[in-house]
Structures are given as C-alpha cells and as structure tokens.
Amino acid sequence: MSLNYYSIKEAVLPFNRFPGVDIILGPEMKSTGEVMGIDSSFGIAFAKTQIAINQEFPTSGSVFISVNDKDKQAITGIAKKLSELGFNIISTAGTATFLEENGIKCDKVLKIREGRPNVLDMIKNGKIDLIINTPEGSSARSDGYYLRTAAVFHNIPSVTTISGAAAMVQGIYEMKKNSEVKVKPIQDY
C-alpha cells in the first residue's frame, strides 16, 4: 500500500517565552508539544506545521540570507528559487558576494558589529520577512545569536539549516501555487 500524502511533525518550542534564549537546538531542550501537518503536497504539509505553531509563513517580501562557508554552495539554489518567487534577497558581504557571483541579485547589509544601519536595524524596522542563517560554530554571542533572538522577538521565521530552508522554500512555492489550503479530518487520510 502506498501513501498519497505527507505527514510532517514539528516540535513546539516556545522561544518567545524565554527572551534571550538562542533558537539553535541543543541536547537539553524540551518542547511543550508537537503539531502535525498532513497534505498530498510536501510543501503544504510543511507550511501547515509552521502555521500550527503560530509561526508567520511569508509568501512574499524580503529574506535575509547569511550562511557559513560550508553552506554557500547549497544555498545558491534556495536563494535562486526565493528570487524567482519574488523575494528580495538581502545578505551580508560574504554571502552576497557569493550569490552575486552565481547570478543571484541581492542587496548588501552590514553585520551587527560592522556599524549601522545593519541587519538588526532592518529586523527592528520590519524590513525582513524571513531569515536563513546557518550558525558558524559555538561562539556564544555571535551576530547570529543576536539575529536569531531578534527574530523570535519580532516573530520572524528563522531557519538555521539548509534542509529546513529547502523545506521552507518548497512550502512557500506550494502556498503561492495553491490559493486555498484544505483541512480535513485525519480519518480521511
């Protein structure tokens, strides 16, 4: 018997209740529950999980992308798809240079420690709708930490892995393609 649907489970991690806590998952984190998204489309099933955990799910706007060197090649296709979906790409110098060398137009913004206006200012001013930021190790108070905690405070979806970014892009694509997300009882699956 083959299944004709995708079922995705997502942990509910209420970071907004713990100001200043980094969203990078660690071994001692505990969720307060979980949700499940089911649909015939992987992208819609993923989007349903994000919506169910009260996470904004943008289908347009600006995406901030800053990835570590080992993820730069993998982010190229994701950034290209986001651009094709109408998103404005915003990146710090290193990621922006790499993306531009690969034919992806993006606007450059300063890192937090490089001066102002910087990416944190853009977040606070409501100019960022999605963040893709892969961490660069265990430096406790890096720019990434401040970026991710600001994202939680301002309810901006923040993705910290390439696989998560790929799922997010697939969800955005499917949400834009389908004008209506359908919900049906689990027994119907």
Contact map, one row per residue, 1 for C-alpha under 8 A:
111000000000000000000000000000000000000000000000000000000000000000000000000000000000000000000000000000000000000000000000000000000000000000000000000000000000000000000000000000000000000000000
111100000000000000000000000000000000000000000000000000000000000000000000000000000000000000000000000000000000000000000000000000000000000000000000000000000000000000000000000000000000000000000
111111000000000000000000000000000000000000000000000000000000000000000000000000000000000000000000000000000000000000000000000000000000000000000000000000000000000000000000000000000000000000000
011111000000000000000000000000000000000100000000000000000000000000000000000000000000000000000000000000000000000000000000000000000000000000000000000000000000000000000000000000000000000000000
001111100000000000000000000000000000011111000000000000000000000000000000000000000000000000000000000000000000000000000000000000000000000000000000000000000000000000000000000000000000000000001
001111110000000000000000000000000000111111001000000000000000000000000000000000000000000000000000000000000000000000000000000000000000000000000000000000000000000000000000000000000000000000000
000011111000000000000000000000000001111000001000000000000000000000000000000000000000000000000000000000000000000000000000000000000000000000000000000000000000000000000000000000000000000000000
000001111100000000000000000000000001110000001100100000000000000000000000000000000000000000000000000000000000000000000000000000000000000000000000000000000000000000000000000000000000000000000
000000111110000000000000000000000111100000000000100000000000000000000000000000000000000000000000000000000000000000000000000000000000000000000000000000000000000000000000000000000000000000000
000000011111000000000000000000000111000000000000110000000000000000000000000000000000000000000000000000000000000000000000000000000000000000000000000000000000000000000000000000000000000000000
000000001111100000000000000000111110000000000000000000000000000000000000000000000000000000000000000000000000000000000000000000000000000000000000000000000000000000000000000000000000000000000
000000000111110000000000000000111110000000000000000010000000000000000000000000000000000000000000000000000000000000000000000000000000000000000000000000000000000000000000000000000000000000000
000000000011111000000000000001111000000000000000000000000000000000000000000000000000000000000000000000000000000000000000000000000000000000000000000000000000000000000000000000000000000000000
000000000001111111000000000000110000000000000000000000000000000000000000000000000000000000000000000000000000000000000000000000000000000000000000000000000000000000000000000000000000000000000
000000000000111111101010000000000000000000000000000000000000000000000000000000000000000000000000000000000000000000000000000000000000000000000000000000010000000000000000000000000000000000000
000000000000011111100000000000000000000000000000000000000000000000000000000000000000000000000000000000000000000000000000000000000000000000000000000000011000000000000000000000000000000000000
000000000000011111100000000000000000000000000000000000000000000000000000000000000000000000000000000000000000000000000000000000000000000000000000000000000000000000000000000000000000000000000
000000000000011111111000000000000000000000000000000000000000000000000000000000000000000000000000000000000000000000000000000000000000000000000000000000000000000000000000000000000000000000000
000000000000001111111000000000000000000000000000000000000000000000000000000000000000000000000000000000000000000000000000000000000000000000000000000010001000000000000000000000000000000000000
000000000000000001111100000000000000000000000000000000000000000000000000000000000000000000000000000000000000000000000000000000000000000000000000000010000000000000000000000000000000000000000
000000000000001001111110000000000000000000000000000000000000000000000000000000000000000000000000000000000000000000000000000000000000000000000000000010000000000000000000000000000000000000000
000000000000000000011111000000000000000000000000000000000000000000000000000000000000000000000000000000000000000000000000000000000000000000000000100110000000000000000000000000000000000000000
000000000000001000001111100000000000000000000000000000000000000000000000000000000000000000000000000000000000000000000000000000000000000000000000000110000000000000000000000000000000000000000
000000000000000000000111110000000000000000000000000000000000000000000000000000000000000000000000000000000000000000000000000000000000000000000000000000000000000100000000000000000000000000000
000000000000000000000011111010000000000000000000000000000000000000000000000000000000000000000000000000000000000000000000000000000000000000000000000000000000000000000000000000000000000000000
000000000000000000000001111110000000000000000000000000000000000000000000000000000000000000000000000000000000000000000000000000000000000000000000000000000000000000000000000000000000000000000
000000000000000000000000111110000000000000000000000000000000000000000000000000000000000000000000000000000000000000000000000000000000000000000000000000000000000000000000000000000000000000000
000000000000000000000000011111000000000000000000000000000000000000000000000000000000000000000000000000000000000000000000000000000000000000000000000000000000000000000000000000000000000000000
000000000000000000000000111111100000000000000000000000000000000000000000000000000000000000000000000000000000000000000000000000000000000000000000000000000000000000000000000000000000000000000
000000000000100000000000000111110000000000000000000000000000000000000000000000000000000000000000000000000000000000000000000000000000000000000000000000000000000000000000000000000000000000000
000000000011110000000000000011111100000000000000000000000000000000000000000000000000000000000000000000000000000000000000000000000000000000000000000000000000000000000000000000000000000000000
000000000011110000000000000001111100000000000000000000000000000000000000000000000000000000000000000000000000000000000000000000000000000000000000000000000000000000000000000000000000000000000
000000000011100000000000000000111110000000000000000000000000000000000000000000000000000000000000000000000000000000000000000000000000000000000000000000000000000000000000000000000000000000000
000000001111000000000000000000111111000000000000000000000000000000000000000000000000000000000000000000000000000000000000000000000000000000000000000000000000000000000000000000000000000000000
000000001111000000000000000000001111100000000000100110000000000000000000000000000000000000000000000000000000000000000000000000000000000000000000000000000000000000000000000000000000000000000
000000111100000000000000000000000111110000000001100000000000000000000000000000000000000000000000000000000000000000000000000000000000000000000000000000000000000000000000000000000000000000000
000001111000000000000000000000000011111000011111100000000000000000000000000000000000000000000000000000000000000000000000000000000000000000000000000000000000000000000000000000000000000000000
000011110000000000000000000000000001111100011001000000000000000000000000000000000000000000000000000000000000000000000000000000000000000000000000000000000000000000000000000000000000000000000
000011100000000000000000000000000000111111011000000000000000000000000000000000000000000000000000000000000000000000000000000000000000000000000000000000000000000000000000000000000000000000000
000111000000000000000000000000000000011111011000000000000000000000000000000000000000000000000000000000000000000000000000000000000000000000000000000000000000000000000000000000000000000000000
000011000000000000000000000000000000001111111000000000000000000000000000000000000000000000000000000000000000000000000000000000000000000000000000000000000000000000000000000001000000000000000
000011000000000000000000000000000000001111111100000000000000000000000000000000000000000000000000000000000000000000000000000000000000000000000000000000000000000000000000011000000000000000000
000000000000000000000000000000000000000011111110000000000000000000000000000000000000000000000000000000000000000000000000000000000000000000000000000000000000000000000011111111100000000000000
000000000000000000000000000000000000111111111111000000000000000000000000000000000000000000000000000000000000000000000000000000000000000000000000000000000000000000000000001001100000100000000
000001110000000000000000000000000000111111111111100000000000000000000000000000000000000000000000000000000000000000000000000000000000000000000000000000000000000000000000001000000000000000000
000000010000000000000000000000000000100001111111110000000000000000000000000000000000000000000000000000000000000000000000000000000000000000000000000000000000000000000011001000000000000000000
000000000000000000000000000000000000100000111111111000001000000000000000000000000000000000000000000000000000000000000000000000000000000000000000000000000000000000000001001100100000000000000
000000000000000000000000000000000001110000011111111100000000000000000000000000000000000000000000000000000000000000000000000000000000000000000000000000000000000000000000000000000000000000000
000000011100000000000000000000000011100000001111111110000000000000000000000000000000000000000000000000000000000000000000000000000000000000000000000000000000000000000000000000000000000000000
000000000100000000000000000000000000000000000111111111111000000000000000000000000000000000000000000000000000000000000000000000000000000000000000000000000000000000000000000000000000000000000
000000000000000000000000000000000000000000000011111111111000000000000000000000000000000000000000000000000000000000000000000000000000000000000000000000000000000000000000000000000000000000000
000000000000000000000000000000000010000000000001111111100000000000000000000000000000000000000000000000000000000000000000000000000000000000000000000000000000000000000000000000000000000000000
000000000001000000000000000000000010000000000000111111100000000000000000000000000000000000000000000000000000000000000000000000000000000000000000000000000000000000000000000000000000000000000
000000000000000000000000000000000000000000000000011111110000000000000000000000000000000000000000000000000000000000000000000000000000000000000000000000000000000000000000000000000000000000000
000000000000000000000000000000000000000000000000011111111000000000000000000000000000000000000000000000000000000000000000000000000000000000000000000000000011100000000000000000000000000000000
000000000000000000000000000000000000000000000000011001111100000000000000000000000000000000000000000000000000000000000000000000000000000000000000000000000011100000000000000000000000000000000
000000000000000000000000000000000000000000000010011000111110000000000000000000000000000000000000000000000000000000000000000000000000000000000000000000000000100000000000000100000000000000000
000000000000000000000000000000000000000000000000000000011111100000000000000000000000000000000000000000000000000000000000000000001100000000000000000000000000000000000000000100000000000000000
000000000000000000000000000000000000000000000000000000001111100000000000000000000000000000000000000000000000000000000000000000000000000000000000000000000000000000000000000110110000000000000
000000000000000000000000000000000000000000000000000000000111110000000000000000000000111000000000000000000000000000000000000000001000000000000000000000000000000000000000000000000000000000000
000000000000000000000000000000000000000000000000000000000111111000000000000000000000011100000000000000000000000000000000000000011000000000000000000000000000000000000000000000000000000000000
000000000000000000000000000000000000000000000000000000000001111100000000000000000000001111000000000000000000000000000000000000111100000000000000000000000000000000000000000000000000000000000
000000000000000000000000000000000000000000000000000000000000111110000000000000000000001111000000000000000000000000000000000000011111000000000000000000000000000000000000000000000000000000000
000000000000000000000000000000000000000000000000000000000000011111000000000000000000000011100000000000000000000000000000000000011111100000000000000000000000000000000000000000000000000000000
000000000000000000000000000000000000000000000000000000000000001111100000000000000000000011110010000000000000000000000000000000000011100000000000000000000000000000000000000000000000000000000
000000000000000000000000000000000000000000000000000000000000000111110000000000000000000000110010000000000000000000000000000000000001110000000000000000000000000000000000000000000000000000000
000000000000000000000000000000000000000000000000000000000000000011111011001000000000000000000010000000000000000000000000000000000001111000000000000000000000000000000000000000000000000000000
000000000000000000000000000000000000000000000000000000000000000001111111000000000000000000000000000000000000000000000000000000000000011100000000000000000000000000000000000000000000000000000
000000000000000000000000000000000000000000000000000000000000000000111111000000000000000000000000000000000000000000000000000000000000000000000000000000000000000000000000000000000000000000000
000000000000000000000000000000000000000000000000000000000000000000011111100000000000000000000000000000000000000000000000000000000000000000000000000000000000000000000000000000000000000000000
000000000000000000000000000000000000000000000000000000000000000000111111111000000000000000000000000000000000000000000000000000000000010000000000000000000000000001000000000000000000000000000
000000000000000000000000000000000000000000000000000000000000000000111111111100000000000000000010010000000000000000000000000000000000000000000000000000000000000000000000000000000000000000000
000000000000000000000000000000000000000000000000000000000000000000000111111100000000000000000000000000000000000000000000000000000000000000000000000000000000000000000000000000000000000000000
000000000000000000000000000000000000000000000000000000000000000000000011111111000000000000000000000000000000000000000000000000000000000000000000000000000000000001000000000000000000000000000
000000000000000000000000000000000000000000000000000000000000000000100011111111100000000000000000000000000000000000000000000000000000000000000000000000000000000001000000000000000000000000000
000000000000000000000000000000000000000000000000000000000000000000000001111111110000000000000000001001010000000000000000000000000000000000000000000000000000000000000000000000000000000000000
000000000000000000000000000000000000000000000000000000000000000000000000011111111000000000000000000000000000000000000000000000000000000000000000000000000000000000000000000000000000000000000
000000000000000000000000000000000000000000000000000000000000000000000000011111111100000000000000000000000000000000000000000000000000000000000000000000000000000000001100100000000000000000000
000000000000000000000000000000000000000000000000000000000000000000000000001111111110000010000000001000010000000000000000000000000000000000000000000000000000000000000000000000000000000000000
000000000000000000000000000000000000000000000000000000000000000000000000000111111111000000000000000000010000000000000000000000000000000000000000000000000000000000000000000000000000000000000
000000000000000000000000000000000000000000000000000000000000000000000000000011111111100000000000000000000000000000000000000000000000000000000000000000000000000000000000100000000000000000000
000000000000000000000000000000000000000000000000000000000000000000000000000001111111111110000000000000000000000000000000000000000000000000000000000000000000000000000000100000000000000000000
000000000000000000000000000000000000000000000000000000000000000000000000000000111111111110000000000000010000000000000000000000000000000000000000000000000000000000000000000000000000000000000
000000000000000000000000000000000000000000000000000000000000000000000000000000011111111000000000000000000000000000000000000000000000000000000000000000000000000000000000000000000000000000000
000000000000000000000000000000000000000000000000000000000001000000000000000000001111111000000000000000000000000000000000000000000000000000000000000000000000000000000000000010000000000000000
000000000000000000000000000000000000000000000000000000000001100000000000000000000111111100000000000000000000000000000000000000000000000000000000000000000000000000000000000000000000000000000
000000000000000000000000000000000000000000000000000000000001111000000000000000000111111110000000000000000000000000000000000000000000000000000000000000000000000000000000000000000000000000000
000000000000000000000000000000000000000000000000000000000000111000000000000000000110011111000000000000000110000000000000000000000000000000000000000000000000000000000000000000000000000000000
000000000000000000000000000000000000000000000000000000000000011110000000000000100110001111100000000000001110000000000000000000000000000000000000000000000000000000000000000000000000000000000
000000000000000000000000000000000000000000000000000000000000011110000000000000000000000111110001000000000111100000000000000000000000000000000000000000000000000000000000000000000000000000000
000000000000000000000000000000000000000000000000000000000000000111000000000000000000000011111111000000000111100000000000000000000000000000000000000000000000000000000000000000000000000000000
000000000000000000000000000000000000000000000000000000000000000011000000000000000000000001111111000000000001111000000000000000000000000000000000000000000000000000000000000000000000000000000
000000000000000000000000000000000000000000000000000000000000000000000000000000000000000000111111100000000001110000000000000000000000000000000000000000000000000000000000000000000000000000000
000000000000000000000000000000000000000000000000000000000000000000000000000000000000000000111111110000000000000000000000000000000000000000000000000000000000000000000000000000000000000000000
000000000000000000000000000000000000000000000000000000000000000011100001000000000000000000111111111000000000000000000000000000000000000000000000000000000000000000000000000000000000000000000
000000000000000000000000000000000000000000000000000000000000000000000000000000000000000001111111111100000111000000000000000000000000000000000000000000000000000000000000000000000000000000000
000000000000000000000000000000000000000000000000000000000000000000000000000000000000000000001111111110000000000000000000000000000000000000000000000000000000000000000000000000000000000000000
000000000000000000000000000000000000000000000000000000000000000000000001000000000000000000000111111111000000000000000000000000000000000000000000000000000000000000000000000000000000000000000
000000000000000000000000000000000000000000000000000000000000000000000000000100100000000000000011111111111100000000000000000000000000000000000000000000000000000000000000000000000000000000000
000000000000000000000000000000000000000000000000000000000000000000000000000000000000000000000001111111111100000000000000000000000000000000000000000000000000000000000000000000000000000000000
000000000000000000000000000000000000000000000000000000000000000000000000000000000000000000000000111111110000000000000000000000000000000000000000000000000000000000000000000000000000000000000
000000000000000000000000000000000000000000000000000000000000000000000000000100000000000000000000011111110000000000000000000000000000000000000000000000000000000000000000000000000000000000000
000000000000000000000000000000000000000000000000000000000000000000000000000000000000000000000000001111111000000000000000000000000000000000000000000000000000000000000000000000000000000000000
000000000000000000000000000000000000000000000000000000000000000000000000000100110010000000000000001111111100000000000000000000000000000000000000000000000000000000000000000000000000000000000
000000000000000000000000000000000000000000000000000000000000000000000000000000000000000010000000001100111110000000000000000000000000000000000000000000000000000000000000000000000000000000000
000000000000000000000000000000000000000000000000000000000000000000000000000000000000000111100001001100011111000000000000000000000000000000000000000000000000000000000000000000000000000000000
000000000000000000000000000000000000000000000000000000000000000000000000000000000000000111100001000000001111100000000000000000000000000000000000000000000000000000000000000000000000000000000
000000000000000000000000000000000000000000000000000000000000000000000000000000000000000001111001000000000111110000000000000000000000000000000000000000000000000000000000000000000000000000000
000000000000000000000000000000000000000000000000000000000000000000000000000000000000000001111000000000000011111000001110000000000000000000000000000000000000000000000000000000000000000000000
000000000000000000000000000000000000000000000000000000000000000000000000000000000000000000011000000000000001111111111110000000000000000000000000000000000000000000000000000000000000000000000
000000000000000000000000000000000000000000000000000000000000000000000000000000000000000000010000000000000000111111100110000000000000000000000010000000000000000000000000000000000000000000000
000000000000000000000000000000000000000000000000000000000000000000000000000000000000000000000000000000000000011111110111000000000000000000000010000000000000000000000000000000000000000000000
000000000000000000000000000000000000000000000000000000000000000000000000000000000000000000000000000000000000011111100000000000000000000000000010000000000000000000000000000000000000000000000
000000000000000000000000000000000000000000000000000000000000000000000000000000000000000000000000000000000000011111110100000000000000000000000000000000000000000000000000000000000000000000000
000000000000000000000000000000000000000000000000000000000000000000000000000000000000000000000000000000000000011111111100000000000000000000000000000000000000000000000000000000000000000000000
000000000000000000000000000000000000000000000000000000000000000000000000000000000000000000000000000000000000010101111100100000000000000000000000000000000000000000000000000000000000000000000
000000000000000000000000000000000000000000000000000000000000000000000000000000000000000000000000000000000000110000111110110000000000000000000000000000000000000000000000000000000000000000000
000000000000000000000000000000000000000000000000000000000000000000000000000000000000000000000000000000000000111101111111110000000000000000000000000000000000000000000000000000000000000000000
000000000000000000000000000000000000000000000000000000000000000000000000000000000000000000000000000000000000111100001111111000000000000000000000001000000000000000000000000000000000000000000
000000000000000000000000000000000000000000000000000000000000000000000000000000000000000000000000000000000000000100000111111100000000000000000000011001000000000000000000000000000000000000000
000000000000000000000000000000000000000000000000000000000000000000000000000000000000000000000000000000000000000000011111111110000000000000000000000000000000000000000000000000000000000000000
000000000000000000000000000000000000000000000000000000000000000000000000000000000000000000000000000000000000000000001111111111110000000000000000000000000000000000000000000000000000000000000
000000000000000000000000000000000000000000000000000000000000000000000000000000000000000000000000000000000000000000000011111111110000000000000000000001100100000000000000000000000000000000000
000000000000000000000000000000000000000000000000000000000000000000000000000000000000000000000000000000000000000000000001111111100000000000000000000001000100000000000000000000000000000000000
000000000000000000000000000000000000000000000000000000000000000000000000000000000000000000000000000000000000000000000000111111100000000000000000000000000000000000000000000000000000000000000
000000000000000000000000000000000000000000000000000000000000000000000000000000000000000000000000000000000000000000000000011111111000000000000000000000000000000000000000000000000000000000000
000000000000000000000000000000000000000000000000000000000000010000000000000000000000000000000000000000000000000000000000011111111000000000000000000000000000000000000000000000000000000000000
000000000000000000000000000000000000000000000000000000000000111100000000000000000000000000000000000000000000000000000000011001111110000000000000000000000001000000000000000000000000000000000
000000000000000000000000000000000000000000000000000000000101111100000000000000000000000000000000000000000000000000000000000001111110000000000000000000000001100000000000000000000000000000000
000000000000000000000000000000000000000000000000000000000100011100000000000000000000000000000000000000000000000000000000000000011111000000000000000000000001110000000000000000000000000000000
000000000000000000000000000000000000000000000000000000000000001110000000000000000000000000000000000000000000000000000000000000011111100000000000000000100001111000000000000000000000000000000
000000000000000000000000000000000000000000000000000000000000001111100000000000000000000000000000000000000000000000000000000000000111110000000000000000000000011110001000000000000000000000000
000000000000000000000000000000000000000000000000000000000000000111100000000000000000000000000000000000000000000000000000000000000011111000000001000000000000011110000000000000000000000000000
000000000000000000000000000000000000000000000000000000000000000001110010000000000000000000000000000000000000000000000000000000000001111100000000000000000000001111000000000000000000000000000
000000000000000000000000000000000000000000000000000000000000000000110000000000000000000000000000000000000000000000000000000000000000111111000001000000000000000100000000000000000000000000000
000000000000000000000000000000000000000000000000000000000000000000010000000000000000000000000000000000000000000000000000000000000000011111100000000000000000000000000000000000000000000000000
000000000000000000000000000000000000000000000000000000000000000000000000000000000000000000000000000000000000000000000000000000000000001111100000000000000000000000000000000000000000000000000
000000000000000000000000000000000000000000000000000000000000000000000000000000000000000000000000000000000000000000000000000000000000001111110000000000000000000000000000000000000000000000000
000000000000000000000000000000000000000000000000000000000000000000000000000000000000000000000000000000000000000000000000000000000000000111111100000000000000000000000000000000000000000000000
000000000000000000000000000000000000000000000000000000000000000000000000000000000000000000000000000000000000000000000000000000000000000001111100100000000000000000000000000000000000000000000
000000000000000000000000000000000000000000000000000000000000000000000000000000000000000000000000000000000000000000000000000000000000000000111111110000000000000000000000000000000000000000000
000000000000000000000000000000000000000000000000000000000000000000000000000000000000000000000000000000000000000000000000000000000000000000111111110000000000000000000000000000000000000000000
000000000000000000000000000000000000000000000000000000000000000000000000000000000000000000000000000000000000001110000000000000000000000000001111111000000000000000000000000000000000000000000
000000000000000000000000000000000000000000000000000000000000000000000000000000000000000000000000000000000000000000000000000000000000101000001111111100000000000000000000000000000000000000000
000000000000000000000100000000000000000000000000000000000000000000000000000000000000000000000000000000000000000000000000000000000000000000011111111110000000000000000000000000000000000000000
000000000000000000000000000000000000000000000000000000000000000000000000000000000000000000000000000000000000000000000001000000000000000000001111111111000000000000000000000000000000000000000
000000000000000000000000000000000000000000000000000000000000000000000000000000000000000000000000000000000000000000000011000000000000000000000011111111100000000000000000000000000000000000000
000000000000000000000110000000000000000000000000000000000000000000000000000000000000000000000000000000000000000000000000000000000000000000000001111111110000010000000000000000000000000000000
000000000000000000111110000000000000000000000000000000000000000000000000000000000000000000000000000000000000000000000000000000000000000000000000111111111000000000000000000000000000000000000
000000000000000000000000000000000000000000000000000000000000000000000000000000000000000000000000000000000000000000000001001100000000000000000000011111111100000000000000000000000000000000000
000000000000000000000000000000000000000000000000000000000000000000000000000000000000000000000000000000000000000000000000001000000010000000000000001111111111110000000000000000000000000000000
000000000000001100000000000000000000000000000000000000000000000000000000000000000000000000000000000000000000000000000000000000000000000000000000000111111111110000000000000000000000000000000
000000000000000100100000000000000000000000000000000000000000000000000000000000000000000000000000000000000000000000000000000000000000000000000000000011111111000000000000000000000000000000000
000000000000000000000000000000000000000000000000000000000000000000000000000000000000000000000000000000000000000000000000001100000000000000000000000001111111000000000000000000000000000000000
000000000000000000000000000000000000000000000000000000110000000000000000000000000000000000000000000000000000000000000000000000000000000000000000000000111111100000000000000000000000000000000
000000000000000000000000000000000000000000000000000000110000000000000000000000000000000000000000000000000000000000000000000000011110000000000000000000111111110000000000000000000000000000000
000000000000000000000000000000000000000000000000000000111000000000000000000000000000000000000000000000000000000000000000000000001110000000000000000000110011111000000000000000000000000000000
000000000000000000000000000000000000000000000000000000000000000000000000000000000000000000000000000000000000000000000000000000000111100000000000000100110001111100000000000000000000000000000
000000000000000000000000000000000000000000000000000000000000000000000000000000000000000000000000000000000000000000000000000000000011110000000000000000000000111110011000000000000000000000000
000000000000000000000001000000000000000000000000000000000000000000000000000000000000000000000000000000000000000000000000000000000001111000000000000000000000011111011000000000000000000000000
000000000000000000000000000000000000000000000000000000000000000000000000000000000000000000000000000000000000000000000000000000000001110000000000000000000000001111111000000000000000000000000
000000000000000000000000000000000000000000000000000000000000000000000010011000000000000000000000000000000000000000000000000000000000010000000000000000000000000111111100000000000000000000000
000000000000000000000000000000000000000000000000000000000000000000000000000000000000000000000000000000000000000000000000000000000000000000000000000000000000000011111110000000000000000000000
000000000000000000000000000000000000000000000000000000000000000000000000000000000000000000000000000000000000000000000000000000000000000000000000000000000000001111111111000000000000000000000
000000000000000000000000000000000000000000000000000000000000000000000000000001000000000000000000000000000000000000000000000000000001000000000000000000000000001111111111100000000000000000000
000000000000000000000000000000000000000000000000000000000000000000000000000001000000000000000000000000000000000000000000000000000000000000000000000000000000000001111111110000000000000000000
000000000000000000000000000000000000000000100100000000000000000000000000000000000000000000000000000000000000000000000000000000000000000000000000000000000000000000111111111000000000000000000
000000000000000000000000000000000000000000100110000000000000000000000000000000000000000000000000000000000000000000000000000000000000000000000000000000000000000000011111111100000000000000000
000000000000000000000000000000000000000000100000000000000000000000000000000001001100000000000000000000000000000000000000000000000000000000000000000000000000000000001111111110000000000000000
000000000000000000000000000000000000000001100000000000000000000000000000000000000000000000000000000000000000000000000000000000000000000000000000000000000000000000000111111111000000000000000
000000000000000000000000000000000000000001111110000000000000000000000000000000000000000000000000000000000000000000000000000000000000000000000000000000000000000000000011111111100000000000000
000000000000000000000000000000000000000000100010000000001110000000000000000000000000000000000000000000000000000000000000000000000000000000000000000000000000000000000001111111110000000000000
000000000000000000000000000000000000000000100000000000000010000000000000000000000000100000000000000000000000000000000000000000000000000000000000000000000000000000000000111111111000000000000
000000000000000000000000000000000000000010110000000000000000000000000000000000000000000000000000000000000000000000000000000000000000000000000000000000000000000000000000011111111100000000000
000000000000000000000000000000000000000000110010000000000010000000000000000000000000000000000000000000000000000000000000000000000000000000000000000000000000000000000000001111111110100000000
000000000000000000000000000000000000000000000000000000000010000000000000000000000000000000000000000000000000000000000000000000000000000000000000000000000000000000000000000111111110000000000
000000000000000000000000000000000000000000000000000000000000000000000000000000000000000000000000000000000000000000000000000000000000000000000000000000000000000000000000000011111110000000000
000000000000000000000000000000000000000000000000000000000000000000000000000000000000000000000000000000000000000000000000000000000000000000000000000000000000000000000000000001111111100000000
000000000000000000000000000000000000000000000000000000000000000000000000000000000000000000000000000000000000000000000000000000000000000000000000000000000000000000000000000000111111100000000
000000000000000000000000000000000000000000000000000000000000000000000000000000000000000000000000000000000000000000000000000000000000000000000000000000000000000000000000000000000111110000000
000000000000000000000000000000000000000000010000000000000000000000000000000000000000000000000000000000000000000000000000000000000000000000000000000000000000000000000000000000100111111000000
000000000000000000000000000000000000000000000000000000000000000000000000000000000000000000000000000000000000000000000000000000000000000000000000000000000000000000000000000000000001111100000
000000000000000000000000000000000000000000000000000000000000000000000000000000000000000000000000000000000000000000000000000000000000000000000000000000000000000000000000000000000000111110000
000000000000000000000000000000000000000000000000000000000000000000000000000000000000000000000000000000000000000000000000000000000000000000000000000000000000000000000000000000000000011111010
000000000000000000000000000000000000000000000000000000000000000000000000000000000000000000000000000000000000000000000000000000000000000000000000000000000000000000000000000000000000001111111
000000000000000000000000000000000000000000000000000000000000000000000000000000000000000000000000000000000000000000000000000000000000000000000000000000000000000000000000000000000000000111111
000000000000000000000000000000000000000000000000000000000000000000000000000000000000000000000000000000000000000000000000000000000000000000000000000000000000000000000000000000000000000011111
000000000000000000000000000000000000000000000000000000000000000000000000000000000000000000000000000000000000000000000000000000000000000000000000000000000000000000000000000000000000000111111
000010000000000000000000000000000000000000000000000000000000000000000000000000000000000000000000000000000000000000000000000000000000000000000000000000000000000000000000000000000000000011111
